[in-house]
Amino acid sequence: MSDLQGSLREFFARCDPGKHIVGEERSVEENVKIKIVLPLLQGIGWDLLEDIWFEYKSVDILLRAGGNTVIVETKTWKERLENYESQYIDYALKLRTPWVVACNGTELRLYCVLGDSKSGLFLLEKVGLAEICSTGLPSILGLLAGVIGKDSVLSGCRNLRALAETMLGGKSFDDALAAFFDVAGKPLHRRNQFKMTHEIALAILEKSGSPLAASMKVLLGSVARYVEGNPTLKLMGNTKELNVKFKAGGAVRRDVGLFGLKPMECGFSWSPENFSRLGLERDMLNRGLALPRRMKAAKDPGQWVEDVFSWFSSACDMISAQK
């Protein structure tokens, strides 16, 4: 065993997911990234200074070696990785690489993207990480090194290409890759890009199996109805969220993003800076800052929904009344 693997084994042996990963609800995804994914990447040869780039064009982690690129997306602990497959496609097209790794701390998935829809998304490998903190680390590192280790990527992603070719039904991987680059080179408005809608958000919640889904549906419906009745606001989707934006008009020269609903995470995001720009009072800003961003952090999901919507609608009423 190498010195690095020995250090990693000691590190993961000390890791208690309940304490070190899930302990702070607001930073669970960052904990997965920094305390699980990053050590694994270093254990299979990736250099933190030379090879690993963070938050590059919205991607959590970007790996680069020998002209090859691998996207790494981290999600919160035990989150359903399949819920984000449209996002993986979008990022792969944007960065012109077919290789995407997704990890939620308990499972790592390796995807190959060869098109602009889910028919062009191939799940190459699923790696369970349940034994990472006990006896399973060497075998996990060995498996990962063979497909996404730095040496493997430097080889031209030979093993990744071989895995992908087995799923193409006899089609050449080189031909499929050329078609992917052709799609990736098209202007954004000509791609079949995924955008969150109210209907898609509801479908995600239906399939999630989460006990929080019903409460999130209530919040989703309340926000959608409120926005529909407020002429200063509009609801727009991106790959992760349904966003509430303040419409351009008067002194406001362009739409201003205010609030985002995250059905995949049963949570929300918001912009204190933009609310402040539009004149929201300090007391209301502080009230918003005090709310847990994710429903899991609240003791009572129903009360959380009520508190979040009450604050959101009151804050929007205030800024709308000033315009």
C-alpha atoms as a printed R data frame, in Angstrom:
    type eleno elety resid chain resno       x      y       z
1   ATOM     1    CA   MET     A     1   0.000  0.000   0.000
2   ATOM     2    CA   SER     A     2   1.340  3.467  -0.917
3   ATOM     3    CA   ASP     A     3   1.853  6.188   1.685
4   ATOM     4    CA   LEU     A     4  -1.028  8.126   0.123
5   ATOM     5    CA   GLN     A     5  -3.388  5.153   0.314
6   ATOM     6    CA   GLY     A     6  -2.339  4.594   3.907
7   ATOM     7    CA   SER     A     7  -3.115  8.231   4.736
8   ATOM     8    CA   LEU     A     8  -6.470  7.976   2.980
9   ATOM     9    CA   ARG     A     9  -7.348  4.784   4.835
10  ATOM    10    CA   GLU     A    10  -6.574  6.521   8.123
11  ATOM    11    CA   PHE     A    11  -8.569  9.593   7.040
12  ATOM    12    CA   PHE     A    12 -11.681  7.633   6.046
13  ATOM    13    CA   ALA     A    13 -11.416  5.377   9.120
14  ATOM    14    CA   ARG     A    14 -11.849  8.546  11.219
15  ATOM    15    CA   CYS     A    15 -14.747  9.782   9.093
16  ATOM    16    CA   ASP     A    16 -18.155  9.528  10.765
17  ATOM    17    CA   PRO     A    17 -20.740 10.551   8.116
18  ATOM    18    CA   GLY     A    18 -23.335 11.500  10.716
19  ATOM    19    CA   LYS     A    19 -20.901 13.847  12.410
20  ATOM    20    CA   HIS     A    20 -18.517 14.969   9.670
21  ATOM    21    CA   ILE     A    21 -20.728 15.007   6.563
22  ATOM    22    CA   VAL     A    22 -24.352 15.483   7.585
23  ATOM    23    CA   GLY     A    23 -23.768 17.381  10.828
24  ATOM    24    CA   GLU     A    24 -24.246 20.842   9.278
25  ATOM    25    CA   GLU     A    25 -27.333 20.683   7.047
26  ATOM    26    CA   ARG     A    26 -26.502 23.867   5.149
27  ATOM    27    CA   SER     A    27 -23.153 22.594   3.925
28  ATOM    28    CA   VAL     A    28 -23.784 18.888   3.302
29  ATOM    29    CA   GLU     A    29 -22.981 19.098  -0.425
30  ATOM    30    CA   GLU     A    30 -19.717 20.932   0.265
31  ATOM    31    CA   ASN     A    31 -18.828 18.327   2.887
32  ATOM    32    CA   VAL     A    32 -19.360 15.544   0.344
33  ATOM    33    CA   LYS     A    33 -17.157 17.429  -2.131
34  ATOM    34    CA   ILE     A    34 -14.309 18.262   0.245
35  ATOM    35    CA   LYS     A    35 -14.307 15.287   2.619
36  ATOM    36    CA   ILE     A    36 -15.167 12.426   0.262
37  ATOM    37    CA   VAL     A    37 -14.815 13.297  -3.428
38  ATOM    38    CA   LEU     A    38 -11.633 15.358  -3.235
39  ATOM    39    CA   PRO     A    39  -9.653 12.777  -1.200
40  ATOM    40    CA   LEU     A    40 -10.769 10.044  -3.613
41  ATOM    41    CA   LEU     A    41  -9.615 12.076  -6.609
42  ATOM    42    CA   GLN     A    42  -6.234 12.688  -4.989
43  ATOM    43    CA   GLY     A    43  -6.029  8.974  -4.192
44  ATOM    44    CA   ILE     A    44  -6.284  8.093  -7.895
45  ATOM    45    CA   GLY     A    45  -3.595 10.478  -9.013
46  ATOM    46    CA   TRP     A    46  -5.176 13.903  -9.492
47  ATOM    47    CA   ASP     A    47  -3.049 16.817  -8.281
48  ATOM    48    CA   LEU     A    48  -4.957 19.476  -6.363
49  ATOM    49    CA   LEU     A    49  -2.886 22.373  -7.704
50  ATOM    50    CA   GLU     A    50  -2.296 21.299 -11.300
51  ATOM    51    CA   ASP     A    51  -5.277 19.164 -12.359
52  ATOM    52    CA   ILE     A    52  -8.367 20.102 -10.328
53  ATOM    53    CA   TRP     A    53 -10.483 23.208 -10.952
54  ATOM    54    CA   PHE     A    54 -13.468 24.256  -8.852
55  ATOM    55    CA   GLU     A    55 -16.691 26.041  -9.882
56  ATOM    56    CA   TYR     A    56 -15.645 26.277 -13.521
57  ATOM    57    CA   LYS     A    57 -18.600 27.530 -15.586
58  ATOM    58    CA   SER     A    58 -21.016 26.318 -12.872
59  ATOM    59    CA   VAL     A    59 -19.453 22.823 -12.737
60  ATOM    60    CA   ASP     A    60 -18.471 21.705  -9.227
61  ATOM    61    CA   ILE     A    61 -15.121 20.161 -10.192
62  ATOM    62    CA   LEU     A    62 -13.284 19.936 -13.497
63  ATOM    63    CA   LEU     A    63 -10.428 17.453 -14.044
64  ATOM    64    CA   ARG     A    64  -7.962 18.144 -16.862
65  ATOM    65    CA   ALA     A    65  -5.098 15.972 -18.085
66  ATOM    66    CA   GLY     A    66  -3.458 15.586 -21.482
67  ATOM    67    CA   GLY     A    67  -6.140 17.543 -23.300
68  ATOM    68    CA   ASN     A    68  -8.932 15.422 -21.791
69  ATOM    69    CA   THR     A    69 -11.605 16.774 -19.451
70  ATOM    70    CA   VAL     A    70 -13.833 15.063 -16.881
71  ATOM    71    CA   ILE     A    71 -16.734 16.825 -15.133
72  ATOM    72    CA   VAL     A    72 -17.377 15.951 -11.474
73  ATOM    73    CA   GLU     A    73 -20.689 16.947  -9.900
74  ATOM    74    CA   THR     A    74 -21.263 16.539  -6.173
75  ATOM    75    CA   LYS     A    75 -24.679 16.326  -4.551
76  ATOM    76    CA   THR     A    76 -25.866 16.281  -0.998
77  ATOM    77    CA   TRP     A    77 -25.671 13.110   1.094
78  ATOM    78    CA   LYS     A    78 -27.708 10.217  -0.383
79  ATOM    79    CA   GLU     A    79 -29.415 12.505  -2.916
80  ATOM    80    CA   ARG     A    80 -30.852 10.707  -5.950
81  ATOM    81    CA   LEU     A    81 -28.216 11.204  -8.630
82  ATOM    82    CA   GLU     A    82 -30.592 10.261 -11.444
83  ATOM    83    CA   ASN     A    83 -32.636 13.384 -10.718
84  ATOM    84    CA   TYR     A    84 -29.830 15.491 -12.189
85  ATOM    85    CA   GLU     A    85 -29.211 13.668 -15.451
86  ATOM    86    CA   SER     A    86 -30.479 16.551 -17.577
87  ATOM    87    CA   GLN     A    87 -28.024 18.819 -15.810
88  ATOM    88    CA   TYR     A    88 -25.145 16.465 -16.621
89  ATOM    89    CA   ILE     A    89 -26.119 16.595 -20.299
90  ATOM    90    CA   ASP     A    90 -26.223 20.393 -20.236
91  ATOM    91    CA   TYR     A    91 -22.777 20.673 -18.632
92  ATOM    92    CA   ALA     A    92 -21.249 18.081 -20.978
93  ATOM    93    CA   LEU     A    93 -22.478 20.006 -24.015
94  ATOM    94    CA   LYS     A    94 -21.316 23.328 -22.600
95  ATOM    95    CA   LEU     A    95 -17.798 22.057 -21.862
96  ATOM    96    CA   ARG     A    96 -17.600 19.736 -24.895
97  ATOM    97    CA   THR     A    97 -16.662 16.608 -22.974
98  ATOM    98    CA   PRO     A    98 -18.662 13.357 -22.807
99  ATOM    99    CA   TRP     A    99 -17.399 12.294 -19.367
100 ATOM   100    CA   VAL     A   100 -19.382 13.135 -16.221
101 ATOM   101    CA   VAL     A   101 -18.925 11.782 -12.692
102 ATOM   102    CA   ALA     A   102 -21.656 12.329 -10.072
103 ATOM   103    CA   CYS     A   103 -21.337 11.548  -6.360
104 ATOM   104    CA   ASN     A   104 -23.644 11.896  -3.353
105 ATOM   105    CA   GLY     A   105 -21.240 10.507  -0.748
106 ATOM   106    CA   THR     A   106 -22.740  7.010  -0.720
107 ATOM   107    CA   GLU     A   107 -22.627  6.290  -4.440
108 ATOM   108    CA   LEU     A   108 -20.533  7.426  -7.387
109 ATOM   109    CA   ARG     A   109 -21.870  7.236 -10.952
110 ATOM   110    CA   LEU     A   110 -19.920  7.519 -14.163
111 ATOM   111    CA   TYR     A   111 -21.804  8.757 -17.230
112 ATOM   112    CA   CYS     A   112 -21.007  9.177 -20.904
113 ATOM   113    CA   VAL     A   113 -22.951 11.909 -22.705
114 ATOM   114    CA   LEU     A   114 -23.241 11.463 -26.471
115 ATOM   115    CA   GLY     A   115 -26.288 13.575 -27.291
116 ATOM   116    CA   ASP     A   116 -28.524 16.425 -26.165
117 ATOM   117    CA   SER     A   117 -31.281 14.286 -24.614
118 ATOM   118    CA   LYS     A   118 -31.499 11.367 -22.207
119 ATOM   119    CA   SER     A   119 -31.394  8.916 -25.099
120 ATOM   120    CA   GLY     A   120 -27.771  9.986 -25.510
121 ATOM   121    CA   LEU     A   121 -26.865  9.539 -21.836
122 ATOM   122    CA   PHE     A   122 -25.196  6.267 -20.830
123 ATOM   123    CA   LEU     A   123 -24.573  5.084 -17.279
124 ATOM   124    CA   LEU     A   124 -21.203  3.341 -17.490
125 ATOM   125    CA   GLU     A   125 -20.551  2.449 -13.865
126 ATOM   126    CA   LYS     A   126 -22.074  2.644 -10.390
127 ATOM   127    CA   VAL     A   127 -19.673  2.454  -7.466
128 ATOM   128    CA   GLY     A   128 -21.048  1.990  -3.957
129 ATOM   129    CA   LEU     A   129 -19.097  3.859  -1.301
130 ATOM   130    CA   ALA     A   130 -20.671  2.220   1.751
131 ATOM   131    CA   GLU     A   131 -17.411  0.460   2.686
132 ATOM   132    CA   ILE     A   132 -15.156  3.454   2.127
133 ATOM   133    CA   CYS     A   133 -14.807  4.121   5.840
134 ATOM   134    CA   SER     A   134 -13.942  0.497   6.665
135 ATOM   135    CA   THR     A   135 -12.383 -2.218   4.508
136 ATOM   136    CA   GLY     A   136 -13.455 -1.257   1.021
137 ATOM   137    CA   LEU     A   137 -11.134  1.658   0.229
138 ATOM   138    CA   PRO     A   138  -8.419 -0.245  -1.730
139 ATOM   139    CA   SER     A   139 -10.914 -1.926  -4.066
140 ATOM   140    CA   ILE     A   140 -12.814  1.351  -4.570
141 ATOM   141    CA   LEU     A   141  -9.609  3.200  -5.414
142 ATOM   142    CA   GLY     A   142  -8.546  0.418  -7.771
143 ATOM   143    CA   LEU     A   143 -11.850  0.487  -9.636
144 ATOM   144    CA   LEU     A   144 -11.896  4.289  -9.923
145 ATOM   145    CA   ALA     A   145  -8.251  4.485 -10.961
146 ATOM   146    CA   GLY     A   146  -8.967  2.161 -13.875
147 ATOM   147    CA   VAL     A   147 -11.613  4.442 -15.379
148 ATOM   148    CA   ILE     A   148 -11.154  8.010 -14.115
149 ATOM   149    CA   GLY     A   149  -7.676  7.945 -12.568
150 ATOM   150    CA   LYS     A   150  -5.290 10.538 -13.968
151 ATOM   151    CA   ASP     A   151  -3.163  7.907 -15.731
152 ATOM   152    CA   SER     A   152  -6.266  6.406 -17.336
153 ATOM   153    CA   VAL     A   153  -7.446  9.812 -18.570
154 ATOM   154    CA   LEU     A   154  -3.954 10.627 -19.837
155 ATOM   155    CA   SER     A   155  -4.143  7.455 -21.940
156 ATOM   156    CA   GLY     A   156  -6.879  9.138 -23.977
157 ATOM   157    CA   CYS     A   157  -9.661  7.795 -21.731
158 ATOM   158    CA   ARG     A   158  -9.104  4.384 -23.314
159 ATOM   159    CA   ASN     A   159 -11.005  2.452 -20.649
160 ATOM   160    CA   LEU     A   160 -13.874  4.941 -20.618
161 ATOM   161    CA   ARG     A   161 -14.171  4.716 -24.392
162 ATOM   162    CA   ALA     A   162 -14.198  0.905 -24.239
163 ATOM   163    CA   LEU     A   163 -16.997  0.939 -21.638
164 ATOM   164    CA   ALA     A   164 -19.040  3.396 -23.694
165 ATOM   165    CA   GLU     A   165 -18.616  1.428 -26.914
166 ATOM   166    CA   THR     A   166 -20.213 -1.662 -25.346
167 ATOM   167    CA   MET     A   167 -23.448  0.339 -24.992
168 ATOM   168    CA   LEU     A   168 -23.667  1.676 -28.534
169 ATOM   169    CA   GLY     A   169 -25.122 -1.420 -30.181
170 ATOM   170    CA   GLY     A   170 -22.268 -1.877 -32.627
171 ATOM   171    CA   LYS     A   171 -21.895  1.797 -33.465
172 ATOM   172    CA   SER     A   172 -18.371  3.199 -33.438
173 ATOM   173    CA   PHE     A   173 -17.552  5.322 -30.426
174 ATOM   174    CA   ASP     A   174 -15.564  7.691 -32.652
175 ATOM   175    CA   ASP     A   175 -18.648  8.247 -34.828
176 ATOM   176    CA   ALA     A   176 -20.839  8.820 -31.763
177 ATOM   177    CA   LEU     A   177 -18.290 11.241 -30.326
178 ATOM   178    CA   ALA     A   178 -18.106 13.179 -33.605
179 ATOM   179    CA   ALA     A   179 -21.896 13.517 -33.558
180 ATOM   180    CA   PHE     A   180 -21.728 14.716 -29.931
181 ATOM   181    CA   PHE     A   181 -19.194 17.423 -30.823
182 ATOM   182    CA   ASP     A   182 -21.414 18.479 -33.704
183 ATOM   183    CA   VAL     A   183 -24.356 18.961 -31.330
184 ATOM   184    CA   ALA     A   184 -22.157 20.674 -28.710
185 ATOM   185    CA   GLY     A   185 -20.938 23.118 -31.354
186 ATOM   186    CA   LYS     A   186 -24.429 24.328 -32.204
187 ATOM   187    CA   PRO     A   187 -25.767 27.602 -30.744
188 ATOM   188    CA   LEU     A   188 -27.615 27.143 -27.456
189 ATOM   189    CA   HIS     A   189 -31.006 28.010 -28.955
190 ATOM   190    CA   ARG     A   190 -30.692 25.095 -31.381
191 ATOM   191    CA   ARG     A   191 -30.081 22.474 -28.694
192 ATOM   192    CA   ASN     A   192 -32.711 20.462 -26.905
193 ATOM   193    CA   GLN     A   193 -31.737 21.928 -23.538
194 ATOM   194    CA   PHE     A   194 -33.447 20.990 -20.304
195 ATOM   195    CA   LYS     A   195 -35.295 23.785 -18.540
196 ATOM   196    CA   MET     A   196 -37.151 23.349 -15.283
197 ATOM   197    CA   THR     A   197 -40.892 23.983 -15.478
198 ATOM   198    CA   HIS     A   198 -43.669 23.774 -12.909
199 ATOM   199    CA   GLU     A   199 -44.812 20.472 -14.447
200 ATOM   200    CA   ILE     A   200 -41.296 18.983 -14.477
201 ATOM   201    CA   ALA     A   201 -40.754 20.076 -10.872
202 ATOM   202    CA   LEU     A   202 -43.956 18.287  -9.834
203 ATOM   203    CA   ALA     A   203 -42.887 15.152 -11.726
204 ATOM   204    CA   ILE     A   204 -39.492 15.183  -9.996
205 ATOM   205    CA   LEU     A   205 -41.183 15.406  -6.616
206 ATOM   206    CA   GLU     A   206 -43.588 12.574  -7.531
207 ATOM   207    CA   LYS     A   207 -40.681 10.263  -8.417
208 ATOM   208    CA   SER     A   208 -38.380 11.251  -5.574
209 ATOM   209    CA   GLY     A   209 -39.993  9.101  -2.915
210 ATOM   210    CA   SER     A   210 -38.989 11.733  -0.370
211 ATOM   211    CA   PRO     A   211 -41.243 12.206   2.669
212 ATOM   212    CA   LEU     A   212 -40.712 15.933   2.139
213 ATOM   213    CA   ALA     A   213 -42.092 15.925  -1.416
214 ATOM   214    CA   ALA     A   214 -45.698 16.648  -0.431
215 ATOM   215    CA   SER     A   215 -44.705 19.728   1.553
216 ATOM   216    CA   MET     A   216 -42.461 20.925  -1.296
217 ATOM   217    CA   LYS     A   217 -45.409 20.621  -3.692
218 ATOM   218    CA   VAL     A   218 -47.411 22.923  -1.442
219 ATOM   219    CA   LEU     A   219 -44.654 25.544  -1.518
220 ATOM   220    CA   LEU     A   220 -44.256 25.168  -5.278
221 ATOM   221    CA   GLY     A   221 -47.981 25.686  -5.861
222 ATOM   222    CA   SER     A   222 -48.188 28.650  -3.497
223 ATOM   223    CA   VAL     A   223 -45.252 30.437  -5.131
224 ATOM   224    CA   ALA     A   224 -46.547 29.752  -8.663
225 ATOM   225    CA   ARG     A   225 -49.992 31.148  -7.819
226 ATOM   226    CA   TYR     A   226 -48.508 34.184  -6.118
227 ATOM   227    CA   VAL     A   227 -46.258 34.986  -9.098
228 ATOM   228    CA   GLU     A   228 -49.172 34.543 -11.516
229 ATOM   229    CA   GLY     A   229 -51.083 37.197  -9.588
230 ATOM   230    CA   ASN     A   230 -48.199 39.666  -9.302
231 ATOM   231    CA   PRO     A   231 -47.603 41.626 -12.542
232 ATOM   232    CA   THR     A   232 -44.097 42.674 -11.472
233 ATOM   233    CA   LEU     A   233 -42.835 39.070 -11.276
234 ATOM   234    CA   LYS     A   234 -42.293 36.141 -13.618
235 ATOM   235    CA   LEU     A   235 -41.351 32.475 -13.186
236 ATOM   236    CA   MET     A   236 -38.503 31.061 -15.289
237 ATOM   237    CA   GLY     A   237 -36.603 27.779 -15.226
238 ATOM   238    CA   ASN     A   238 -32.971 26.750 -15.534
239 ATOM   239    CA   THR     A   239 -31.353 23.336 -15.154
240 ATOM   240    CA   LYS     A   240 -31.735 23.214 -11.364
241 ATOM   241    CA   GLU     A   241 -34.418 25.648 -10.252
242 ATOM   242    CA   LEU     A   242 -37.605 27.507 -10.907
243 ATOM   243    CA   ASN     A   243 -36.594 31.142 -10.570
244 ATOM   244    CA   VAL     A   244 -38.751 34.104  -9.590
245 ATOM   245    CA   LYS     A   245 -37.556 37.257 -11.336
246 ATOM   246    CA   PHE     A   246 -38.532 40.895 -10.959
247 ATOM   247    CA   LYS     A   247 -39.483 42.176 -14.412
248 ATOM   248    CA   ALA     A   248 -37.522 44.942 -16.083
249 ATOM   249    CA   GLY     A   249 -39.259 48.299 -16.167
250 ATOM   250    CA   GLY     A   250 -38.717 51.911 -15.161
251 ATOM   251    CA   ALA     A   251 -35.415 52.264 -13.352
252 ATOM   252    CA   VAL     A   252 -34.938 48.477 -13.443
253 ATOM   253    CA   ARG     A   253 -33.289 47.937 -16.825
254 ATOM   254    CA   ARG     A   254 -33.178 44.139 -16.826
255 ATOM   255    CA   ASP     A   255 -34.907 41.267 -15.063
256 ATOM   256    CA   VAL     A   256 -33.608 40.722 -11.542
257 ATOM   257    CA   GLY     A   257 -33.374 37.241 -10.029
258 ATOM   258    CA   LEU     A   258 -34.890 37.075  -6.552
259 ATOM   259    CA   PHE     A   259 -35.831 33.575  -5.439
260 ATOM   260    CA   GLY     A   260 -35.347 30.002  -6.631
261 ATOM   261    CA   LEU     A   261 -37.219 26.801  -5.826
262 ATOM   262    CA   LYS     A   262 -35.101 23.617  -5.839
263 ATOM   263    CA   PRO     A   263 -37.428 20.608  -6.166
264 ATOM   264    CA   MET     A   264 -34.550 18.117  -6.345
265 ATOM   265    CA   GLU     A   265 -33.256 19.292  -2.974
266 ATOM   266    CA   CYS     A   266 -36.576 20.300  -1.374
267 ATOM   267    CA   GLY     A   267 -35.175 23.739  -0.726
268 ATOM   268    CA   PHE     A   268 -34.836 27.275  -2.003
269 ATOM   269    CA   SER     A   269 -32.273 29.924  -2.804
270 ATOM   270    CA   TRP     A   270 -32.555 33.680  -2.834
271 ATOM   271    CA   SER     A   271 -30.476 36.793  -3.449
272 ATOM   272    CA   PRO     A   272 -30.183 39.165  -0.476
273 ATOM   273    CA   GLU     A   273 -28.204 41.541  -2.716
274 ATOM   274    CA   ASN     A   274 -30.952 41.808  -5.330
275 ATOM   275    CA   PHE     A   275 -33.742 42.158  -2.783
276 ATOM   276    CA   SER     A   276 -31.708 44.897  -1.098
277 ATOM   277    CA   ARG     A   277 -31.142 46.621  -4.459
278 ATOM   278    CA   LEU     A   278 -34.887 46.735  -4.954
279 ATOM   279    CA   GLY     A   279 -35.422 48.346  -1.554
280 ATOM   280    CA   LEU     A   280 -36.268 45.509   0.822
281 ATOM   281    CA   GLU     A   281 -35.941 46.655   4.427
282 ATOM   282    CA   ARG     A   282 -33.212 45.304   6.688
283 ATOM   283    CA   ASP     A   283 -35.671 43.553   9.044
284 ATOM   284    CA   MET     A   284 -37.112 41.546   6.150
285 ATOM   285    CA   LEU     A   285 -33.632 40.701   4.854
286 ATOM   286    CA   ASN     A   286 -32.683 39.394   8.291
287 ATOM   287    CA   ARG     A   287 -35.894 37.391   8.465
288 ATOM   288    CA   GLY     A   288 -35.018 35.728   5.167
289 ATOM   289    CA   LEU     A   289 -31.451 35.029   6.239
290 ATOM   290    CA   ALA     A   290 -32.738 33.231   9.343
291 ATOM   291    CA   LEU     A   291 -34.739 30.680   7.325
292 ATOM   292    CA   PRO     A   292 -33.142 27.262   6.677
293 ATOM   293    CA   ARG     A   293 -32.540 26.897   2.930
294 ATOM   294    CA   ARG     A   294 -33.458 23.210   2.950
295 ATOM   295    CA   MET     A   295 -36.554 21.631   4.380
296 ATOM   296    CA   LYS     A   296 -34.472 18.852   5.974
297 ATOM   297    CA   ALA     A   297 -32.976 21.426   8.331
298 ATOM   298    CA   ALA     A   298 -36.394 22.359   9.708
299 ATOM   299    CA   LYS     A   299 -38.061 20.552  12.601
300 ATOM   300    CA   ASP     A   300 -41.518 20.806  11.025
301 ATOM   301    CA   PRO     A   301 -41.724 20.693   7.186
302 ATOM   302    CA   GLY     A   302 -45.249 22.126   7.173
303 ATOM   303    CA   GLN     A   303 -44.242 25.079   9.314
304 ATOM   304    CA   TRP     A   304 -41.135 25.588   7.158
305 ATOM   305    CA   VAL     A   305 -43.306 25.858   4.039
306 ATOM   306    CA   GLU     A   306 -45.583 28.339   5.787
307 ATOM   307    CA   ASP     A   307 -42.650 30.430   7.041
308 ATOM   308    CA   VAL     A   308 -40.833 30.459   3.701
309 ATOM   309    CA   PHE     A   309 -43.919 31.436   1.706
310 ATOM   310    CA   SER     A   310 -44.961 34.062   4.242
311 ATOM   311    CA   TRP     A   311 -41.543 35.688   4.058
312 ATOM   312    CA   PHE     A   312 -41.271 35.381   0.257
313 ATOM   313    CA   SER     A   313 -44.717 36.873  -0.448
314 ATOM   314    CA   SER     A   314 -44.260 39.669   2.114
315 ATOM   315    CA   ALA     A   315 -40.833 40.564   0.735
316 ATOM   316    CA   CYS     A   316 -42.159 40.643  -2.846
317 ATOM   317    CA   ASP     A   317 -45.163 42.706  -1.779
318 ATOM   318    CA   MET     A   318 -42.789 45.281  -0.276
319 ATOM   319    CA   ILE     A   319 -40.582 45.673  -3.323
320 ATOM   320    CA   SER     A   320 -43.532 45.574  -5.751
321 ATOM   321    CA   ALA     A   321 -45.261 48.380  -3.845
322 ATOM   322    CA   GLN     A   322 -42.211 50.615  -4.332
323 ATOM   323    CA   LYS     A   323 -42.084 50.230  -8.124
